[in-house]
Amino acid sequence: MFMSNPFSGLSASISPAVMQGYIILMVLLVIGGTILDMLHKKSAQYFFENSRKAQKNAKRTVGGGEKASLALKTFANEVLTSGEFRNTRRRLSHLLTMYGFILFVVTTVIMIFGYPTPATPTPAILPQLWHIGALMLCVGGYWFWFFIRVDVSAEGLPWFRFERADLFIVSLLATATFGLIWSYTQSQGIPGWSTLFFLLFIAASTTLFGGVLWSKFAHMFFKPAAAFQKRVTRADGSREGLPDEYDLTNPDVQAKFPDIPEYMGKTPPYMGQGIRRESANHY
């Protein structure tokens, strides 16, 4: 199972050109769905208007070199390591799901376009990475679905409650799960079950890539840009309209805001982590 390319075995009944055309169609659906999502939610319009507003309120100019540095920090923190997640479990779950998804999709494309038939032997590393990626996706995704997502962990709602907002994670998990089962039944030579799980695999993947307009898929592309813009607003001093962060024990700050020592003393105590001081389990 882990050593065989399931798509080359499929070439006996489905033309490689059809499989390749399906991949191209899914890419077009993602692009089209993302554009429609941006137009419907006006996220791009909000982003550029917010950027212009920040430029008007900026206290200093951020140069090209500094912006490049901020872009690298955003890529390293928010994209590669998901550093914006304060919850360790949520972060690990997200990283497993994200890197599993990348491995799964990239190796799928390589095997279908590069090694579509048994006549072109597939390097063993590719099907191994395909299966590992699917397993990583399942571990991270099911961990999130059953134990981490807010509906279950904080609001006490049953794990099987499904809403439109869950379309992305459910179709993502279904794609990986049915893909693994299809690969196993195919390797074991069980044609009836293999056909059934292949059809379920295709249905789930079509829902995943074709349902971008109704899921959080497009969020993956907008999120890094928003994180970069946030770093720029902190660097130029506009801070998205939020007040500056002050050290309340600083004499200059206390001189600027004389009510601080009056009500809190000259050495204001540390007020704690606020909302982060306890887990959200209020149900």
C-alpha positions as CSV (number, residue, x, y, z in Angstrom):
1,M,0.0,0.0,0.0
2,F,2.6,2.5,1.1
3,M,4.9,1.7,-1.8
4,S,2.4,1.8,-4.7
5,N,1.1,4.8,-6.7
6,P,-2.7,4.4,-6.5
7,F,-3.2,6.6,-9.5
8,S,-1.1,4.5,-11.9
9,G,-3.2,1.5,-11.0
10,L,-6.3,3.5,-11.8
11,S,-5.0,4.2,-15.4
12,A,-6.3,0.9,-16.6
13,S,-9.9,2.2,-16.3
14,I,-9.5,6.0,-16.4
15,S,-7.3,7.8,-18.9
16,P,-4.4,9.8,-17.4
17,A,-5.6,12.7,-19.5
18,V,-8.9,12.6,-17.6
19,M,-7.1,12.5,-14.2
20,Q,-4.9,15.5,-15.3
21,G,-7.9,17.4,-16.6
22,Y,-9.6,16.8,-13.2
23,I,-6.6,18.3,-11.4
24,I,-6.6,21.4,-13.7
25,L,-10.4,21.8,-13.1
26,M,-9.9,21.7,-9.3
27,V,-7.2,24.4,-9.5
28,L,-9.5,26.6,-11.6
29,L,-12.4,26.0,-9.1
30,V,-10.1,27.1,-6.2
31,I,-9.0,30.2,-8.1
32,G,-12.6,31.1,-9.2
33,G,-14.0,30.3,-5.7
34,T,-11.4,32.5,-4.0
35,I,-12.1,35.4,-6.4
36,L,-15.8,35.1,-5.8
37,D,-15.3,34.8,-2.1
38,M,-13.2,38.1,-2.1
39,L,-15.9,39.8,-4.1
40,H,-18.8,38.5,-2.0
41,K,-17.2,39.3,1.4
42,K,-15.4,42.4,0.0
43,S,-12.3,41.2,1.9
44,A,-9.9,42.7,-0.7
45,Q,-11.7,46.0,-0.6
46,Y,-11.5,46.0,3.2
47,F,-7.8,45.1,3.1
48,F,-6.8,48.0,0.7
49,E,-9.0,50.5,2.5
50,N,-7.5,49.5,5.8
51,S,-4.0,49.8,4.3
52,R,-4.8,53.4,3.0
53,K,-6.2,54.4,6.4
54,A,-3.1,53.0,8.1
55,Q,-0.8,55.1,5.8
56,K,-2.7,58.2,6.8
57,N,-2.2,57.5,10.5
58,A,1.4,56.3,10.2
59,K,3.9,58.0,12.5
60,R,6.9,56.9,10.4
61,T,7.7,55.5,6.9
62,V,8.5,51.9,6.6
63,G,11.1,51.4,3.9
64,G,11.3,48.6,1.4
65,G,14.1,46.7,3.2
66,E,12.1,46.8,6.5
67,K,9.0,45.6,4.7
68,A,10.9,42.7,3.2
69,S,12.1,41.8,6.7
70,L,8.6,42.0,8.0
71,A,7.4,39.8,5.1
72,L,10.1,37.2,6.0
73,K,9.1,37.3,9.7
74,T,5.4,36.8,8.7
75,F,6.3,33.9,6.5
76,A,8.4,32.3,9.2
77,N,6.0,32.8,12.1
78,E,2.4,32.9,10.8
79,V,2.9,30.7,7.7
80,L,5.6,28.1,8.4
81,T,5.2,27.6,12.2
82,S,1.7,29.0,12.9
83,G,3.2,31.1,15.7
84,E,0.0,33.1,16.1
85,F,-1.7,30.2,17.9
86,R,-1.1,30.5,21.6
87,N,-2.6,27.2,22.4
88,T,0.0,24.5,21.9
89,R,-2.5,21.8,21.1
90,R,-4.2,24.0,18.5
91,R,-0.9,24.9,17.0
92,L,0.3,21.3,16.7
93,S,-3.0,20.2,15.2
94,H,-2.9,23.0,12.7
95,L,0.7,22.2,11.7
96,L,0.0,18.5,11.2
97,T,-3.1,19.3,9.1
98,M,-1.3,22.0,7.0
99,Y,1.8,20.1,6.2
100,G,-0.1,16.9,5.7
101,F,-2.4,18.7,3.2
102,I,0.6,20.1,1.4
103,L,2.3,16.7,1.1
104,F,-0.9,15.0,0.0
105,V,-1.7,17.6,-2.7
106,V,1.8,18.0,-4.1
107,T,2.5,14.3,-4.4
108,T,-0.9,13.8,-5.9
109,V,-0.1,16.3,-8.7
110,I,3.4,14.9,-9.2
111,M,2.2,11.3,-9.5
112,I,-0.7,12.1,-11.8
113,F,1.3,14.3,-14.2
114,G,4.7,12.6,-13.9
115,Y,3.9,8.9,-13.3
116,P,0.3,8.3,-14.5
117,T,0.8,4.7,-15.7
118,P,2.7,1.5,-14.6
119,A,4.8,2.0,-17.8
120,T,6.5,5.0,-15.9
121,P,7.6,3.5,-12.6
122,T,6.9,5.8,-9.6
123,P,9.8,6.5,-7.2
124,A,9.0,4.8,-3.9
125,I,9.3,8.1,-2.0
126,L,6.3,9.7,-3.7
127,P,3.6,7.2,-2.6
128,Q,5.2,7.0,0.8
129,L,4.9,10.8,1.2
130,W,1.3,10.7,-0.2
131,H,0.2,8.3,2.5
132,I,2.2,10.0,5.2
133,G,0.6,13.3,4.2
134,A,-2.9,11.8,4.3
135,L,-2.2,10.3,7.8
136,M,-0.8,13.6,9.1
137,L,-3.9,15.4,7.8
138,C,-6.2,12.9,9.5
139,V,-4.3,13.0,12.8
140,G,-4.3,16.8,13.0
141,G,-7.8,17.2,11.5
142,Y,-9.6,14.6,13.7
143,W,-7.8,15.9,16.8
144,F,-9.1,19.4,16.0
145,W,-12.7,18.1,15.1
146,F,-13.2,16.0,18.2
147,F,-11.3,17.9,20.9
148,I,-10.0,21.4,20.0
149,R,-12.6,23.3,18.0
150,V,-14.5,25.9,20.0
151,D,-17.9,24.3,19.4
152,V,-16.8,21.3,21.4
153,S,-14.1,22.4,23.8
154,A,-15.6,25.7,24.9
155,E,-19.3,25.6,24.1
156,G,-20.0,22.0,25.0
157,L,-21.8,21.2,21.7
158,P,-21.7,17.7,20.4
159,W,-18.9,16.8,17.9
160,F,-21.3,15.6,15.3
161,R,-23.1,19.0,15.0
162,F,-22.4,20.2,11.5
163,E,-22.9,23.7,10.0
164,R,-21.8,25.3,6.7
165,A,-18.7,26.7,8.4
166,D,-17.6,23.1,8.9
167,L,-17.6,22.3,5.2
168,F,-13.9,22.9,4.8
169,I,-12.6,20.6,7.6
170,V,-15.2,17.9,7.0
171,S,-14.5,17.7,3.2
172,L,-10.8,17.8,3.9
173,L,-10.9,14.9,6.4
174,A,-13.2,13.0,4.1
175,T,-10.8,13.4,1.2
176,A,-7.8,12.1,3.1
177,T,-9.8,9.3,4.8
178,F,-11.4,8.0,1.7
179,G,-8.1,8.4,-0.2
180,L,-6.4,6.1,2.3
181,I,-9.2,3.5,2.3
182,W,-9.3,3.5,-1.5
183,S,-5.5,3.0,-1.7
184,Y,-5.7,0.1,0.8
185,T,-8.7,-1.7,-0.9
186,Q,-7.0,-1.2,-4.3
187,S,-3.7,-2.7,-3.0
188,Q,-5.6,-5.6,-1.6
189,G,-7.3,-6.3,-4.9
190,I,-10.9,-5.7,-3.6
191,P,-12.5,-4.1,-6.8
192,G,-16.0,-3.5,-5.4
193,W,-14.9,-1.7,-2.3
194,S,-12.1,0.0,-4.2
195,T,-14.5,1.5,-6.7
196,L,-16.9,2.7,-3.9
197,F,-14.1,4.4,-1.9
198,F,-12.6,6.0,-5.0
199,L,-16.0,7.5,-5.9
200,L,-16.3,8.8,-2.3
201,F,-12.7,10.2,-2.5
202,I,-13.6,12.1,-5.7
203,A,-16.9,13.4,-4.2
204,A,-15.1,14.6,-1.1
205,S,-12.2,16.3,-3.0
206,T,-14.7,17.9,-5.5
207,T,-16.6,19.3,-2.5
208,L,-13.4,20.5,-0.9
209,F,-12.0,22.3,-4.0
210,G,-15.3,23.3,-5.5
211,G,-16.9,24.6,-2.3
212,V,-14.4,27.4,-1.7
213,L,-17.1,30.0,-1.8
214,W,-18.9,28.4,1.1
215,S,-15.9,27.3,3.2
216,K,-12.9,28.7,4.9
217,F,-10.5,27.6,2.1
218,A,-10.0,31.2,0.8
219,H,-9.0,32.2,4.3
220,M,-5.7,30.4,3.8
221,F,-4.7,32.9,1.1
222,F,-6.0,36.1,2.9
223,K,-4.6,35.3,6.3
224,P,-0.8,35.8,5.6
225,A,-1.6,39.1,3.9
226,A,-3.6,40.3,6.9
227,A,-0.8,39.2,9.2
228,F,1.8,41.1,7.2
229,Q,-0.3,44.2,7.2
230,K,-0.7,44.0,11.0
231,R,3.1,43.9,11.3
232,V,3.4,46.9,9.1
233,T,0.9,48.9,11.1
234,R,2.9,48.2,14.3
235,A,6.1,49.2,12.6
236,D,4.8,52.5,11.2
237,G,3.0,53.4,14.5
238,S,-0.6,53.4,13.1
239,R,-1.4,50.3,15.1
240,E,-4.8,49.9,13.3
241,G,-6.2,52.7,15.4
242,L,-5.3,51.0,18.7
243,P,-3.6,53.0,21.5
244,D,0.1,52.6,22.1
245,E,1.4,50.1,24.5
246,Y,2.9,51.7,27.6
247,D,5.0,50.7,30.6
248,L,2.9,52.0,33.4
249,T,5.9,52.2,35.8
250,N,7.7,54.5,33.4
251,P,7.9,58.1,35.0
252,D,7.4,59.7,31.6
253,V,4.3,57.7,31.0
254,Q,3.0,58.6,34.4
255,A,3.7,62.3,33.7
256,K,1.8,62.0,30.5
257,F,-1.1,60.3,32.2
258,P,-1.2,61.7,35.8
259,D,-4.2,59.6,36.8
260,I,-2.1,56.4,36.7
261,P,-0.2,57.1,39.9
262,E,-3.3,58.6,41.5
263,Y,-5.4,55.5,41.1
264,M,-2.8,52.7,40.7
265,G,0.2,54.0,42.6
266,K,3.7,54.7,41.3
267,T,4.4,51.0,40.7
268,P,1.2,49.6,39.2
269,P,0.9,45.8,39.8
270,Y,0.9,43.4,36.9
271,M,-2.7,42.8,36.0
272,G,-2.3,39.2,34.8
273,Q,-3.0,37.6,31.4
274,G,-6.6,38.7,31.3
275,I,-8.7,36.5,29.1
276,R,-5.8,34.1,28.6
277,R,-5.5,33.3,32.3
278,E,-7.9,30.3,32.0
279,S,-9.2,27.9,29.4
280,A,-12.5,28.7,27.7
281,N,-14.7,26.0,29.2
282,H,-17.8,28.0,30.2
283,Y,-20.6,25.6,29.5
